[in-house]
Amino acid sequence: MEILEAKIYKLREDERTAKEKGMYISKTTDIEWGNQIRSYVLHPYKMVKDHRTNTETARVDEVFGGDIELFLEAEKGL
């Protein structure tokens, strides 16, 4: 009976360890510049570029104000 309990304990411990390893995605995932959606350039010129659709605009203030229709329409066109 003790052998069975020890095997069950070992199995549950292995499952818990595997579950904990799955929670550490940030340690195994590389964050690179290629993962960004948009670039915002404010100096020396103003530009916003959507990297998914290659759409650009110089109306930075409007984009910061929430007007992103240009990017949404470009996404629909893909």
N, C-alpha and C positions, 0 to 999 in steps of 0.2 A: 504494500500500500504506500509506503514511503517513497518507493521508486516512482510510482505513478504521480504522486504529489510533486515530486522534484521535477519530473518531465513537464507537467502542466505549468509549474512555476517558471521553468526555463522557457517554455513556449510563450507565455504571457510577457516575460521580460524581453524576449526577442521582438515581439510585436510592439511593445512600448518603445523600444530603442529605434525600431524602424520608423515608427510614427514621429518620434522626435527628430530624426534625421530629415524627414520630409518637411518639417517646419522651417528649416534653415535654407530657404530658397535664395535669399540675398547673398549667402556665402558662396553659392555655386553659380549664380547668374552674374555675368559681366554686364556692367552698365557702360555703354559706349555712346559716343556722339551720334552714331548712326541711328539711334533709337528715338531721337527727338522728332516731334511732329512739326513744329514751326520754329523759325529763327526770327528774332526781333533785333534789328540793327537800329540804333538811335543816334550814333555818332560815327563818322562825320556826315553821313547821310541817313535818311530814314527809309526803312524798308521792312516789310514782313513777308516771309516766304514760307509757304506750306510745302514741306518736303515730300509728302505723299503724292501731291498733284502737280508739283512744280509751279504753283500759282504764286505770283508776287504782286505786292501793292506798296505804294509809297504813302498810303493813307493810314499811317500808324495810329494817329489819335482816334480815328473812327473805329479801328479794330480794337483798341484798348477800351473804347466806349461800348463794345459789344456787337458792333456791326461786322459779322463774319459771313454774311450772305455770299460774298465772292468765293469764299473757300467751300461753303456748302454746295453751291452750284457746281463748282469744279469737281467736287467729290461725286455728285450725281452723274456727271458726264463720263465718269470712268466706267 
